[in-house]
Amino acid sequence: MWCDKMSALGLSGLAHLFGILSIILLLVWLLHYREGIEYDSDDGLRVFNVHPLMMFLGFIFLGGEAMMAFQTIPSERKTRKLVHMTLHLIAMILGIVGLNAVFKFHDMEHIANVYSLHSWIGIGTFCLYGLQWVFGFVVFMLQAASPSTRASVLPWHKVFGRALLFMAVCAAETGLMEKFTFLKRKAHERESNLINFTGLAILLFGVFVNTCVGFP
């Protein structure tokens, strides 16, 4: 049991490493190569840049942190459950800000909404994420279901949570590629490499989170 705990902590350490690296690379890209980040700006591109930052911080980084909370926080189950649900709630709030930013940008630039594969995956992930949180809150936090029911649905709750993390990662990867396609003629080679490394860091964060929470 002690060995398993140490292995889970090691995997979570790698996840944190790639998660923090992803945040740094994303900020370098948005602040140095793009126009910056400002939700109330008159510059539509600065408004748009709120979107990738909030979506990553919410559904990927904090979502992953919430999933690892059960494995790594040295406290009783009730405390770990509270941390888990709180982090997911903050993730949804950040996600709402991120979605509002991209819709605001589309209105400013007179661009159609929800037209790409990235947007379809993203909207689907957002809706399912909210349903997953409500389900977990009612069934596990409020304990509205019987102990036997909670025990039977817990594995499915975990499986869907891991699936949602990779849906969020998939949305991020397709979003980076979609944005890069728009910028291809203007993007510098260093910016191209930065976008690629950011995508790899996000993917590896998801891989190590998944491995950590799935560790025996």
Secondary structure, DSSP 8 states (H G I E B T S, - for coil): -HHHHHHHHHHHHHHHHHHHHHHHHHHHIIIIIS----TT-SSHHHHHTHHHHHHIIIIIIIHHHHHHHHHH--S-HHHHHHHHHHHHHHHHHHHHHHHHHHHHHHHHHT--SS-SHHHHHHHHHHHHHHHHHHHHIIIIIS--S-HHHHHHHHHHHHHHHHHHHHHHHHHHHHHHHHHHHHHTTT--HHHHHHHHHHHHHHHHHHHHHHHHHT--
